[in-house]
Amino acid sequence: MFDEEATKDNAMDAAEAEVKLTSDRKAIVQLDPDHPGFRDPEYRARRNAIAQIAVDYKLGERIPDAVYTEDEHKVWKIIREKLEPVHAKYACSEYQKYSKKLKLPDDRLPQLSKVSEQIKNFSGFQLEPTAGLVSPRAFLSVLAEDTFLTTQYIRHYSVPEYTPEPDIVHEIIGHGSMLASPSFAELNRMIGRAVQRTKSTRGIDFISRIFWYTIEFGILREANALKAYGAGLLSSAGELAAIEKAEIRPINFQEMGNLDYDVTHYQPVLFCAESFPVLIRQMHDFFSNWNDDPV
């Protein structure tokens, strides 16, 4: 995930993790002192090992399995249990349809390779492991190549409702089911193509903000009810419950591209499409005509 995003279920200051390589290309994950896992040597060792999977990975190969502890499987189980009722209320029908098709386990962390194979069978998209946060350009441009950069680690077991960086919960539960949708996968491809045509830093920033307010925190209407399709919402029980407190605005790409956001709090402003087909049409029209000239 790109480094302007931090996923959370409560309002805490974001504590970032940085991945560095030693001279022999060994991954070293450096956690901020405020990170929940900073003082846990076992967790830090696993983060290094999981980051190493991405460092060693070559596109086209089978993604090696990550080794998870029972505590980490419990974190996944807790989050799945908390999300089930709010997904039933707030998740859009497209998400619910493909979430059922993916059949993610309730009590055990899934392996990225298996989930990637399933998504590819549905939409052509594949997941590729990444050691940590990457630049918006690097993250968004590979969407054009049917590739979604994905972390494999899970948040620290001491705070299952909070993560300072996007983890496998956010990537798989949030993005995975929507990427399995052929229509939604095509939206991601269009964004990637637009980024590949973009030369200016301002243009990349503009697109990344639109990505934030749509792919990450987008909502739409179904049967006069507000439903979520954004991964930042769908991977957070707290964010979903906070939808009804947000200011709801109609889709406006110029406004999105110029609107700042704060990753450390529930989103106070959400942009709403009138339906899933309308969302597809609006985003297709905007990105197919993107010319790197943001206003």
C-alpha positions as CSV (number, residue, x, y, z in Angstrom):
1,M,0.0,0.0,0.0
2,F,1.2,3.5,-0.6
3,D,2.5,5.6,2.2
4,E,-0.2,8.1,2.6
5,E,-2.5,5.6,4.1
6,A,-2.9,4.0,7.5
7,T,-5.8,1.8,8.4
8,K,-7.4,2.0,11.8
9,D,-10.4,1.0,13.9
10,N,-9.8,3.8,16.5
11,A,-8.4,7.3,16.5
12,M,-4.7,6.9,17.3
13,D,-1.6,8.6,15.9
14,A,-0.2,6.6,13.0
15,A,3.1,4.8,13.9
16,E,4.7,3.8,10.6
17,A,7.0,0.9,9.8
18,E,10.0,1.3,7.5
19,V,11.6,-1.6,5.7
20,K,15.3,-1.4,5.0
21,L,17.7,-3.9,3.3
22,T,21.1,-4.9,4.6
23,S,24.0,-5.3,2.2
24,D,23.0,-9.0,1.6
25,R,19.4,-7.9,0.9
26,K,18.0,-9.0,4.2
27,A,14.8,-7.2,5.2
28,I,14.9,-5.3,8.4
29,V,11.5,-3.8,9.5
30,Q,12.0,-0.7,11.6
31,L,9.0,0.1,13.8
32,D,8.2,3.5,15.2
33,P,8.5,3.5,19.1
34,D,4.7,4.1,19.3
35,H,4.0,0.9,17.2
36,P,2.2,-1.7,19.2
37,G,4.8,-4.3,18.3
38,F,7.9,-2.2,18.9
39,R,8.8,-3.9,22.2
40,D,7.9,-7.4,21.1
41,P,11.0,-9.1,19.7
42,E,9.1,-12.1,18.5
43,Y,6.7,-10.0,16.5
44,R,9.6,-7.9,15.0
45,A,11.3,-11.1,14.0
46,R,8.2,-12.4,12.2
47,R,7.8,-9.0,10.5
48,N,11.3,-9.3,9.2
49,A,10.7,-12.8,8.0
50,I,7.4,-11.9,6.3
51,A,9.1,-8.8,4.7
52,Q,11.8,-11.1,3.4
53,I,9.2,-13.1,1.4
54,A,8.4,-9.9,-0.6
55,V,12.1,-9.1,-1.1
56,D,12.9,-12.5,-2.5
57,Y,9.7,-12.8,-4.5
58,K,9.8,-12.8,-8.3
59,L,6.7,-12.0,-10.3
60,G,5.1,-15.1,-11.7
61,E,6.3,-17.4,-9.0
62,R,4.1,-18.9,-6.4
63,I,4.0,-16.7,-3.4
64,P,5.6,-18.5,-0.4
65,D,3.5,-19.1,2.6
66,A,3.9,-16.8,5.6
67,V,4.2,-18.5,9.1
68,Y,1.6,-17.1,11.5
69,T,1.3,-17.7,15.2
70,E,-1.8,-18.8,17.1
71,D,-2.1,-15.3,18.5
72,E,-2.2,-13.9,15.0
73,H,-4.8,-16.4,13.9
74,K,-6.8,-15.2,16.9
75,V,-6.5,-11.6,15.8
76,W,-8.0,-12.6,12.4
77,K,-10.8,-14.5,14.1
78,I,-11.7,-11.5,16.3
79,I,-11.7,-9.1,13.4
80,R,-13.9,-11.5,11.3
81,E,-16.4,-11.8,14.1
82,K,-16.6,-8.0,14.6
83,L,-17.0,-7.4,10.9
84,E,-19.7,-9.9,10.1
85,P,-22.6,-7.9,11.5
86,V,-21.5,-4.6,10.1
87,H,-20.8,-6.1,6.7
88,A,-24.4,-7.5,6.7
89,K,-25.6,-3.9,7.3
90,Y,-23.2,-1.8,5.3
91,A,-21.3,-3.8,2.7
92,C,-22.6,-3.2,-0.9
93,S,-24.0,-6.1,-2.8
94,E,-21.0,-6.4,-5.1
95,Y,-18.8,-6.9,-2.1
96,Q,-21.1,-9.4,-0.5
97,K,-21.4,-11.4,-3.7
98,Y,-17.6,-11.8,-4.2
99,S,-16.9,-12.1,-0.5
100,K,-19.0,-15.3,-0.6
101,K,-17.2,-16.5,-3.7
102,L,-13.8,-16.1,-2.0
103,K,-14.9,-18.0,1.1
104,L,-12.2,-16.5,3.3
105,P,-11.7,-18.6,6.5
106,D,-13.2,-17.3,9.7
107,D,-10.7,-18.7,12.2
108,R,-7.3,-18.9,10.3
109,L,-5.3,-16.4,8.3
110,P,-5.4,-17.2,4.6
111,Q,-2.3,-17.5,2.6
112,L,-1.8,-14.8,0.0
113,S,-1.0,-17.3,-2.8
114,K,-4.4,-19.0,-2.5
115,V,-6.4,-15.8,-2.3
116,S,-4.5,-14.4,-5.3
117,E,-5.3,-17.5,-7.3
118,Q,-9.0,-17.2,-6.5
119,I,-9.1,-13.5,-7.4
120,K,-7.2,-14.1,-10.7
121,N,-9.8,-16.8,-11.7
122,F,-12.6,-14.2,-11.2
123,S,-11.2,-11.0,-12.6
124,G,-7.6,-11.5,-13.8
125,F,-6.1,-9.5,-11.0
126,Q,-3.3,-11.0,-8.9
127,L,-1.8,-10.1,-5.6
128,E,1.9,-9.5,-5.3
129,P,3.7,-9.3,-1.9
130,T,5.3,-6.1,-0.8
131,A,7.7,-5.7,2.1
132,G,6.1,-2.4,3.3
133,L,4.7,0.9,2.2
134,V,5.6,2.2,-1.3
135,S,5.2,5.4,-3.2
136,P,1.8,6.3,-4.6
137,R,3.2,6.1,-8.2
138,A,4.7,2.7,-7.6
139,F,1.6,1.3,-6.0
140,L,-1.0,2.8,-8.4
141,S,0.9,2.2,-11.7
142,V,1.0,-1.6,-11.4
143,L,-2.8,-1.7,-11.2
144,A,-2.6,-1.3,-15.0
145,E,-0.8,-4.6,-15.0
146,D,-3.5,-6.5,-13.1
147,T,-1.3,-6.4,-10.0
148,F,-2.2,-5.3,-6.5
149,L,0.7,-4.8,-4.0
150,T,-0.2,-6.6,-0.8
151,T,1.3,-6.8,2.7
152,Q,1.3,-10.2,4.4
153,Y,1.8,-9.3,8.0
154,I,-1.0,-8.9,10.5
155,R,-1.3,-6.3,13.2
156,H,0.0,-6.9,16.7
157,Y,-2.2,-9.2,18.8
158,S,-2.4,-6.7,21.7
159,V,-4.6,-4.3,19.7
160,P,-6.7,-6.3,17.3
161,E,-8.9,-3.3,16.4
162,Y,-6.0,-1.1,15.4
163,T,-3.2,-1.1,12.9
164,P,-0.9,1.9,12.1
165,E,-0.2,0.5,8.6
166,P,-2.2,-1.5,6.1
167,D,-2.0,-5.2,7.0
168,I,-3.3,-8.4,5.5
169,V,-6.7,-7.8,7.1
170,H,-7.1,-4.5,5.2
171,E,-5.6,-6.0,2.0
172,I,-7.6,-9.2,1.8
173,I,-10.9,-8.4,3.6
174,G,-11.0,-4.8,2.3
175,H,-9.6,-5.0,-1.2
176,G,-9.6,-8.7,-2.0
177,S,-13.4,-9.2,-2.4
178,M,-13.8,-6.1,-4.5
179,L,-10.9,-7.0,-6.7
180,A,-12.6,-10.3,-7.5
181,S,-15.4,-8.3,-9.1
182,P,-14.5,-8.0,-12.9
183,S,-16.2,-4.6,-13.0
184,F,-14.4,-3.2,-10.0
185,A,-11.1,-4.7,-11.1
186,E,-11.4,-2.8,-14.4
187,L,-11.8,0.4,-12.4
188,N,-8.4,-0.3,-10.8
189,R,-6.9,-1.0,-14.2
190,M,-8.1,2.3,-15.5
191,I,-6.6,4.1,-12.5
192,G,-3.3,2.4,-13.2
193,R,-3.3,3.4,-16.8
194,A,-4.1,7.0,-15.9
195,V,-1.1,6.9,-13.5
196,Q,1.2,5.5,-16.2
197,R,0.2,8.5,-18.4
198,T,0.9,11.0,-15.6
199,K,4.2,12.7,-15.5
200,S,3.6,15.4,-12.8
201,T,3.8,15.0,-9.1
202,R,0.7,17.1,-8.8
203,G,-1.2,14.7,-11.1
204,I,-0.1,11.7,-9.0
205,D,-1.2,13.4,-5.8
206,F,-4.6,14.3,-7.5
207,I,-5.2,10.7,-8.5
208,S,-4.1,9.3,-5.2
209,R,-6.7,11.4,-3.4
210,I,-9.4,10.2,-5.7
211,F,-8.2,6.7,-5.0
212,W,-8.6,7.4,-1.3
213,Y,-12.1,8.8,-1.5
214,T,-13.3,6.0,-3.9
215,I,-11.4,2.7,-3.7
216,E,-10.5,3.2,-0.1
217,F,-13.4,5.1,1.4
218,G,-16.2,5.1,-1.2
219,I,-19.9,4.6,-0.5
220,L,-22.9,4.2,-2.7
221,R,-26.7,3.9,-2.4
222,E,-28.6,0.7,-2.7
223,A,-32.4,0.7,-2.0
224,N,-32.0,4.2,-0.5
225,A,-29.4,2.9,2.1
226,L,-25.8,3.9,2.3
227,K,-23.4,1.0,1.5
228,A,-19.6,0.7,1.4
229,Y,-17.4,-0.4,-1.4
230,G,-14.2,1.2,-0.1
231,A,-11.5,-1.1,1.4
232,G,-10.8,1.3,4.3
233,L,-14.4,1.1,5.3
234,L,-14.9,-2.6,4.7
235,S,-11.9,-3.7,6.7
236,S,-12.9,-1.6,9.8
237,A,-15.9,-2.2,12.0
238,G,-15.4,1.2,13.5
239,E,-15.2,3.0,10.2
240,L,-18.4,1.3,9.0
241,A,-20.3,2.2,12.1
242,A,-19.2,5.8,11.7
243,I,-20.6,6.1,8.1
244,E,-23.9,7.6,9.4
245,K,-22.0,10.4,11.3
246,A,-20.0,11.5,8.2
247,E,-20.9,14.3,5.9
248,I,-22.1,12.7,2.7
249,R,-21.3,14.5,-0.6
250,P,-22.1,13.4,-4.2
251,I,-19.3,12.1,-6.4
252,N,-17.1,15.0,-7.5
253,F,-13.6,14.1,-8.7
254,Q,-12.3,17.6,-8.8
255,E,-13.3,18.1,-5.2
256,M,-11.8,14.8,-4.2
257,G,-8.5,15.5,-5.9
258,N,-8.1,18.7,-4.0
259,L,-9.4,17.6,-0.6
260,D,-6.9,16.8,2.2
261,Y,-7.6,13.8,4.5
262,D,-6.4,12.6,7.9
263,V,-5.5,9.0,8.2
264,T,-5.6,9.0,12.0
265,H,-9.4,9.6,12.5
266,Y,-12.6,8.2,11.1
267,Q,-13.3,10.0,7.8
268,P,-15.6,13.0,8.3
269,V,-16.4,13.3,4.6
270,L,-17.5,10.5,2.3
271,F,-18.4,10.7,-1.3
272,C,-21.5,8.8,-2.4
273,A,-22.3,7.3,-5.9
274,E,-26.0,6.9,-6.7
275,S,-25.5,3.2,-7.5
276,F,-22.8,0.7,-8.4
277,P,-23.4,1.0,-12.2
278,V,-23.3,4.8,-11.9
279,L,-20.0,4.6,-10.1
280,I,-18.5,2.4,-12.8
281,R,-19.7,4.8,-15.5
282,Q,-18.5,8.0,-13.7
283,M,-15.1,6.6,-12.9
284,H,-14.7,5.2,-16.5
285,D,-15.6,8.6,-18.0
286,F,-13.2,10.4,-15.7
287,F,-10.1,8.2,-16.0
288,S,-10.5,7.3,-19.6
289,N,-10.3,11.1,-20.3
290,W,-7.5,11.9,-17.8
291,N,-4.8,14.1,-19.3
292,D,-2.5,15.0,-16.3
293,D,-4.0,18.4,-16.0
294,P,-5.6,18.6,-12.6
295,V,-7.4,21.8,-11.6
